[in-house]
Amino acid sequence: MWSNTPKELMEFYDYTFGDHIKQEAPAFLPRKDLLDYLIARNSVDGALDGVKFNHTVLSVTYNENSAKFTVKVRDDATGAISNAQYDKCIWAAGLHGAGEKPDDLVDLLADFTGTVLHSIEATENFKEHVKRKKVFIIGDSFSAEDLALRAVKLGAKHVYVSARSGDGNTSDTKSWPEDKVTVIFGPPYKLTKGNTFKCQPVYYSAKKQRWRRDDEEETVKVKDIDTVVMCTGYLPNSDMMAEDLKLDDEAEWEISKGWTMPNNSLTITVGNPTPNKYLDVGATCYPTVYRGLLISNPSMMYLCETFDTVSSFLDLDVLANLLLGYLTGAVEIPKEKDMIKENKKQLEDEMQLPWLRLAIDPAYRAELDELPDGHWSENEEDERRVILNRKPCCFCV
């Protein structure tokens, strides 16, 4: 796969891509080249000499009485297992370390006669699964866009993309190479003949707190599929962590009593709906983690980007220096009540911005889903849309 962020937005201040590649390079690079860049920059002056590679962390637990972490590790070269204790622990195993496979989709695909992959599994042998084949991609965000284009480059007969909300990257794409990509609005809900899927548009029911099929919309059949690729998102690679130490990237929270949203370009159309009782994670922080610290146990730290980052490399670099400050005592660790208060303020600030609230508040999302086709909010050139688009860019933490 290739990066969908230009290298100019991921460049470290002290080691540029020019320093590394020493020649002109395209804006978008293959992930193997980005990995090479990361390793080169972060191994300066022997920084990686003391790191143990080819080891698997089997478990991490915390003892409140001793205030120590016990980490169980396997040496993958010898198979030897050892335990060690630590005062501090930093989880940096990746928000996208494991593929998310929804249970209902797994059940639907149980009798599929072709090949099923998750986007995280689309690696070196992807070509054999797509060349001269009909490919069905479920999901329409970044991974779906990347893999649809890659499948076309590798000789796919045709690629079908199933978009649930219609708000993803593939839905916004107006032209595909060689007319080999078809975007279908609606997830699959039934499998027939082992390789044919029925899809139907859905809507989000705030009352039921789930997506429901829209019976007023027509069903679409996708026939004779050879390969299914689930672009259904990712999960943190945290199986090794005890439950009380895990990052909860789906933690819900509640808005303060009396909170109101200021008027904006959409207010005249949708008003100011009452926020859903339980709100989703925001774009810039997680409710249970304050700037890298697990609020309930600040000795447990997290090195990970947030969902809506513009540059994960730079976010992680800033956070790494902040965690170093905690470890050395150069940065004071706040009290638990202050961390909770600051996180809530930050999340409520996000709720003030329509496009950020859209991702957080199911009630607001349901209202925007009711906007008619061709509404000005869909027109990128409309001045009102331009103003709304600029608001998140001005949101600073």
C-alpha positions, 0 to 999 in steps of 0.5 A: 500500500501507499501512503495517502498523506504527502511526505511533506506533511510527515517530514521531521524537522531534524531529518528531511526526506531530502536528507534521507533519499538524497534525490527528488521523490514523489509526494506519495510514497510506498509504506516500505519507504516510509518505514525505512525513513522512520528507522533511519531517523530514529536510530541516530546515535545508536538510539535503537542499540538497547532495544530488544527486537524479535520478542513478543509481549505476552502479558502486561499487568499492574500490581497496585500494592507494589506499584509495579508492572509485570511484563511477560515476554517471549524471545521469538528466536529461542522460545524462552519466556521471561518476566520483568518488573517496571515502574512505568509502561508505555503502550505503542503497539498501534491503533491500527495494529489489528483488523476490525471484523464486525460479527454480522459481516463475518457471519454473512461471509461464512458461506462465501465461496471466494477469498475473504481478506481484511485490508490489513492482510492486503500485502505482497500477495494481493495481486493473486487475489485481484488480477482478472477477478471481480472484487467487492470492497466493503467500506468506503474510507481511506483503505477502500480508496487505496485498495480499489485503485491498487486492484485496478492497477493490478489488473482487476476485472472490476471493483465494487465498493459498498459504502454504508454512509456515503460520506467516505473517500470513495463516495466523494471520488467523481472519476475512477480509472478505466471505469473499473470501479462502481460505488454502491450505496448500502452495505451487503445484507444477504449472500446468494449462490455463494458469490452474489450479494444483495445491498441496500441503503441504510440510515442511522436510528438514533432511537435504536442506536444502530444502522437500519435498512431503508426499505424505501430504497431499492436493493442492488445485486453484486454478482459473481464476486471472486474476492471480498476485501473488508475495509471495516476499520482497525483495532488497537493491538492491545491483547497483551494488556490487562483490561484495566490498562487498555486504551478504550478508543471507543469510550463514551462520554456525556455533555455538560448540562445546559451545553449549547452549540453556537449558531453556524451556517447549518443552524437555519436548516437543522436547528440545534438538536439535543445531543445524544445521551452518550457521545462517541470519541472525539477527533483530538482526545480519548475520554480515558486518556489525557495527553498520553496518560491513562487517567486512572493510572498515570504510570501507564502511558500511551504513544498513539495518534488521535483519529483526525490527525493531519500528520501521525508522524509529527503527532507521535514525535510531539507526544514522545517528547511529552512522555519523556517529560513525564518520565524525567519529571520535567513535566508535572503529571496533573491530578486526576480530576483536572485531567478529566475536566480538561478532556471534557472541555476539549471534547465539548470544544469539538462539539462546537464545530459541525463537521467534528460534532458529526462524528461525535454525536449520533443525534446530530448525524441523524439530522444531517442525514435528513438533508435533501440531495443537492443541499448546499453543504455538499457543494465544495464551492459554496461559501457556507461550506467553505466557512464550515470546512475552515473551522476544524482547521482552526481548532487547536489543542 
